[in-house]
């Protein structure tokens, strides 16, 4: 789980959804009659904020008034430029899996078995989510590498202190360097023996370095440390890899760790929960990563009604000139309302409720502070108890024949989302009315 000084951290264990307290919501949806409308010195401290680093991007950055500017916030949701300190997931990236054992335990599993815990599932997740535009290529080492200290010596735990974490990473790199050519890889996973007595699965995280490590004349800016059980939590490697691509944590960590972790986005988006019923990335994230282009984004400007057709986010790869996957309404400096269609296909095959999902994006809030908030069209109801990570938001989408009004940030402003119908081809007809 995340620590206050360590923004990239393991996701919380799944809780009983029935223990989650309802969160405050915006106004709910009203039922209406459908009608037709016109991411070497070992400085191993995880950064609380990542400096913006200019660098070449793998694709032209998005533009236009709806492409919010990137800010100094850690994993800012701004997407007008790409942070060159992170690899961009376009084309293919190569990832090495280094398996670490300890003197105080004999591994009960093999590197091959642990590799199968994560792949090809993670590769398939990204292939589906990116519409085939990104391939994560794993390169697992075949043998265990023995760390110099017992597992208990590293004090591995959820809120891992910097000195112990630094010792672990220093020893891991020294153990791996003689046998791994780090210059060949874009991503580094250090996979610990899950059955060693000092290993705590809650310590899984991405560690950013205040100064890059150097190995094989290659700067290593961050590593993923995996301490997961065998088998691991669902989608956990994909979630941590999302941080490698500059995506933020979207869950909320309660002060006492005993409250509801999922009040911000619920099941929606992998960066909220690895257990989510609809873990496909928000269309906003797909735009940020370069998987959707300006041709699939509609920027809704001006007062009045705007009728458009939305193709489901998880549908087959969009072609140039194809339909809209994301509608964006500017709401104020650094904030927008995003509207997209979520359906039971691709990574979202287990979604609780299909429909038009509405959420607010803010670029001034860092990872873990709620930069995305799903807006609940049905605040008085919940759904999929026992399956959803947060049933209150499981039925958040606006359904056919419903209207949902999002209050604006200033008097006299707001967005009304009216879902007319779903066409035989699978697109959704939506009418957006702005400045109510």
C-alpha positions, -999 to +999 in steps of 0.1 A: +000+000+000+012+035-005+030+055+021+027+093+024+063+097+013+062+069-012+037+076-040+042+043-059+030+016-036+012-017-035-025-016-039-046-024-008-059-058-002-094-063-013-119-055+014-155-067+019-174-042-002-202-043+023-180-026+048-175+004+025-193+036+036-213+055+010-195+085-004-211+119-011-222+122-047-234+148-072-270+149-082-283+116-096-297+106-129-333+112-139-352+088-160-365+105-192-381+094-223-355+088-251-358+114-279-339+123-310-318+155-305-302+177-331+070+077-161+260+051-105+251+066-071+224+049-053+200+076-041+172+053-033+145+076-021+111+073-037+102+108-049+072+125-036+071+145-068+088+139-101+105+169-118+093+176-153+119+165-178+117+176-213+125+149-239+114+135-272+081+118-273+072+087-294+042+105-308+031+140-314+016+154-282-021+161-282-032+196-286-063+218-284-081+235-256-092+203-239-056+189-237-049+201-201-013+213-195+010+190-175+018+204-141+046+197-115+021+174-096+034+138-093+020+119-123+001+149-134-030+141-155-020+169-179-013+156-213-003+184-236+033+172-234+050+139-225+073+137-195+105+124-211+116+108-178+092+080-185+091+055-213+061+059-235+042+027-242+040+029-280+054+001-302+071-024-279+091-022-247+114-049-232+111-058-196+135-080-176+123-101-147+151-107-121+143-134-095+158-128-060+161-155-033+175-152+002+198-172+024+171-179+050+147-197+026+147-222-002+123-212-029+092-234-033+085-220-068+106-216-099+112-185-120+091-200-148+062-205-124+063-170-112+067-156-148+035-175-156+017-156-128+021-124-147+026-132-184+010-134-208-018-118-188-001-084-185+009-083-221-026-092-232-041-065-209-020-038-225-025-051-260-063-049-256-062-015-238-039+000-264-057-013-294-026-032-304-004-001-303+017-013-274+034-046-267+050-054-233+077-080-240+089-100-209+124-114-207+125-136-175+158-148-161+159-185-157+176-189-123+173-175-088+199-149-078+207-151-041+207-119-021+236-114+005+213-109+035+184-129+049+150-117+038+142-105+074+173-082+074+157-059+048+126-051+069+103-054+039+069-040+047+042-018+034+056+016+046+092+005+039+118+029+054+142+044+030+174+029+045+161-007+043+147-002+009+180+013-003+199-017+010+176-041-007+178-023-041+216-019-038+220-056-031+196-066-058+214-046-085+248-059-074+234-095-076+219-090-110+246-069-127+270-098-135+243-117-153+219-091-167+227-067-194+205-038-183+212-019-215+188-042-233+157-034-213+133-006-208+116-018-176+131-037-146+111-060-123+128-074-092+108-104-082+113-117-046+108-153-034+072-149-023+077-176+005+107-161+022+098-152+058+107-115+055+087-109+024+055-088+027+033-086-004+021-052+006+056-038-002+051-042-039+056-008-055+075+012-081+106+030-067+117+062-083+153+073-079+163+109-070+193+102-092+193+074-118+212+042-110+239+032-135+243-003-148+258-014-181+262+023-190+224+026-187+206+050-165+179+032-144+153+057-132+129+034-115+123-003-108+093-024-099+097-044-067+074-074-067+068-092-034+035-108-044+022-141-032+020-171-056-004-167-072-004-129-070-032-104-069-050-100-102-036-073-125-011-061-099+018-061-123-001-042-149-010-016-123+026-011-112+037-010-148+012+018-153+032+039-129+063+033-151+042+051-178+035+081-156+000+071-146-011+081-111-027+061-083-064+068-084-075+052-051-078+070-018-058+058+012-077+063+045-057+080+073-061+049+095-059+024+066-093+010+078-117+030+057-128+028+020-099+028-005-120+030-036-142+061-032-126+081-061-131+058-090-143+024-077-140-004-103-132+020-131-096+020-143-067-003-134-049+026-116-078+026-091-078-011-082-063-043-095-095-060-085-119-038-105-147-052-126-139-027-153-101-022-152-096-009-187-079+025-186-099+056-188-100+071-223-082+101-208-053+078-199-054+063-234-051+098-249-023+106-225-004+074-235-009+080-272-033+052-278-061+075-288-055+105-311-072+138-317-095+121-342-111+101-314-115+130-290-143+156-292-137+188-273-171+203-264-169+241-263-194+268-262-228+271-245-257+249-257-265+214-268-240+191-285-252+158-299-226+132-306-220+095-310-197+077-286-179+044-296-172+021-266-137+027-251-130-011-252-142-016-287-119-027-316-090-005-326-102+029-339-092+037-374-083+072-386-115+092-390-134+067-369-159+077-342-154+095-309-141+076-279-139+105-255-159+137-251-142+164-230-159+195-216-135+222-202-146+231-167-120+256-155-082+260-152-068+225-150-100+206-149-124+190-173-155+167-173-148+136-194-175+114-209-170+079-224-189+047-231-180+016-211-193-018-222-188-055-214-159-063-238-121-064-238-106-057-204-141-047-192-159-079-199-169-083-162-182-047-159-211-044-135-231-018-155-227-006-190-234+029-200-220+064-203-193+070-176-188+106-165-157+117-145-138+148-135-100+152-142-078+176-124-041+183-132-033+201-099-038+170-077-009+144-075-010+107-075-031+093-047-049+126-040-079+121-063-069+135-097-098+116-112-132+114-096-160+092-111-193+111-109-222+088-098-253+091-119-271+069-093-260+081-058-289+065-040-282+030-053-253+004-054-247-027-074-226-060-076-222-065-039-195-091-032-179-085-066-174-047-069-146-030-050-170-002-043-206-010-051-217+026-047-199+035-080-205+002-097-237+016-112-223+050-119-228+051-157-257+070-172-281+045-188-302+047-220-330+071-215-315+089-185-302+124-179-275+132-154-266+168-145-231+176-132-230+209-113-204+234-125-176+248-105-192+283-107-228+295-105-246+292-138-223+265-151-227+228-155-230+198-179-261+178-186-255+143-200-285+128-218-282+093-232-307+089-260-300+054-272-275+026-282-274+019-319-274-016-334-237-010-343-229-005-306-223+033-304-241+055-279-260+086-289-254+113-262-265+149-259-243+172-238-257+205-227-232+230-213-235+262-192-269+254-178 
